[in-house]
Amino acid sequence: MRAFIAIDIPGDIRKKICEFGAMVPGNATIVSEQNLHITVQFLGDIGQKVQSDVVETIKTIDERPFSVSIAGVSGFGKGDDIRVLYAGVRNGEKIKEIYTSIMDSFSSKGLRFDRESDYVPHVTICRPKGASSALSDFIRSNKDKVFGGFEVSKVSLKKSTLARNGPVYETLYERELL
C-alpha cells in the first residue's frame, strides 16, 4: 500500500490554491483540489506491520493545536527547471517539530524512510513539465501570495491509490492534537 503522513487543509484554502494553479504558465500537472494537503512524510509502499508501526508513531505526537498560514509561492528544482511548484507554510515550525519527532521515532523502531535534512512544509500546487523562464517569473511575482490561515488540529496517515485520473487518497488513521 502506498502511503504518506499529512495535515489536511480547509476547503476554502484548497479552493484558492486550485484556482491559483489554473493560472500557472506552461504545461503542468495540477494537483486536484480534494488532494491538496501538507505532506509531513511520504512513506511509499508499506505493508501491514509498518502501517501499524506508523500509526503507533502518530499516536505519540505530543502537540497542541497551532495556527499556520499558507502563503508564498516557490518551487523545488534548479534555475528555471522547477519540478514542483508549491505554496509555503508560514509559522510551520511546529510541523517541522512533528516531522523530526516522527522521523526520530521511526529510527528507534528500525524503520528507514528518506529523511530530508532541510524539511520544508508545503502544499504542492503542480508539477510543471519542462523548464520555463515564464514559470520562474510567475513564482517571483507570487512569492508573497497569501492563501489563508487555519488551525492544525489533526495529523493523518493516508493511503494513496494511483488511478487513471490521478491519485485517490483515503484517510486510514487520524490523530487529534490535544
N, C-alpha and C positions, 0 to 999 in steps of 0.2 A: 504494500500500500504506500502510495506517495503522500507525504505529509509535511506539515510545517506548523510552527507556533506563531500566533498572530494576535494583534489587537484590532478589533473591528472599529470602524469609524462611522459616525452617524450618516444617515441617508442624505441630509441636506448638503453635507460636505462632499459626499461621494458624487452627488449630482453636479455640484460646481466643478469638481475635478474632471468629471466626464465631459461636461460642456467645454471646459478649457482644452481637454485632449483633442477635441474635434478641430481645434484651431491650429494644431501643431503642423508646421510646414513639411512638405515632402511625404514620403510613403512611410507609414509606421503601423505597427500592430498596437491598437489602443486596448487597454485593459477595460473590460466591461464594468459598468457601474456597480453591479452586485458583487464583483470580485475585488474591489478596491479595499485595501487594508494596510496596516503597518506590519511588515514581517519582522518577527523577533528572531526566528531561526528557521531556515529551510532544512528539513531533515532528509529529504529524498525518500527512497524506498525503504520502509521499515517493516519488520514483522510484528506479530502479536506481543512477544516478550518485550521488545524495545518499546512498543506503544505503551505497555504497562509501566515501564520504567520512566517514560516521558511524562505520563500522567502523574506518577508519584512525584516527579521533579516539579511539575507545575503546581501541585498541591502544596509544596513547601514555600512558594513565593510569599514573602512576608512584606507586603507593601500596602499602604492605604491608597484609596483612590487619589488621583492627582490630575491636574489640568495640563493640557498641551494645546498648541495651535499648529495647524497645517499651513505652512507658509514658506515661500521661497521656492523657485524652480531651479533645478540643477540637473546634471547628468553624470552618469558613470561612463568613462571612456577617456580617450586621449585626443586632445585637439578638437578637430571638427568631427571625429569619429565617435559619436555618442551612441552607446549600445543600449542604455536605459535612461529615459527621461523621468525625473521624479519630482514630487513635491516634498519639501523638507518638513521636519518636525521641530518646532521651536519648543524650548523647555523640555527637551527629550532626555534629560539626564537620568530621570527615574527609569525610563525604558532601557537606557544603557546599563543601569544597575541590575535590572531584571535579566537582561541578556547575560551579563557577567555571572550572576548568580546561577542561572540555568546552565551555562557552559561549565562552570566550576562543579556543579552537581553531576553533570554528565561525565566529566573526567573522573570524579570519585567513584562513579558506578562502572567505569571502564567503557563508557560509550564514546565513540570517536566521531565527531561531526566537524566539518570545516569551521574553524574559529577565526573570525575576522579580527585582525589586530586593531583596526580602526572602524568598528561597527558604526554605521550611520543609520539611525531610524529614519525611515522614509516611506512614501506611498508611491509605488510605481505607476506612472501615468501611461507610458507606452514604451515600445521597443522600436526605435527608428531603424529603417533599412537603408544603409549607405550613409557615408559621410556627407555633411552639408554645412556650408557656412551660414545658410539661411536659418538652420536649426540653432547654430551657435548664437546668432544674433537674436533669435527668439528667446533663448534662455537668458541672455544678458538683459533683454528688455523686460523680462518677467521675474528677475531674481528676487524681487520683494513682493511678489503676488501673494495675497492672503486669501485662503480658502475658508478659514473659520477655526474656532476652538471648541474643545469638548473635554469632558472629564473621562479619563481612562479608569474604568471600574472592573474590567474583566480581561483575562488572558485566556486564549483558546488554543486547543490542538485541533487542526483542521486536516481533513483528508482532501486530496486533490485528484480528481478523476479526469484524465485527458479525454476530450471529446472533439468531434469534428468542428464544432463552433467555439472551441476554446475550453479551458478547464472548468469543471464544476466543483465547487467547494462544499464540504459538509462539515459541520462542527461535531467533533467526536467527544470533546470534553471542554468544559468552560469553568474557569476559576474566578470567583468573585473576589475582588480585592477588599479587604476589611480594615 
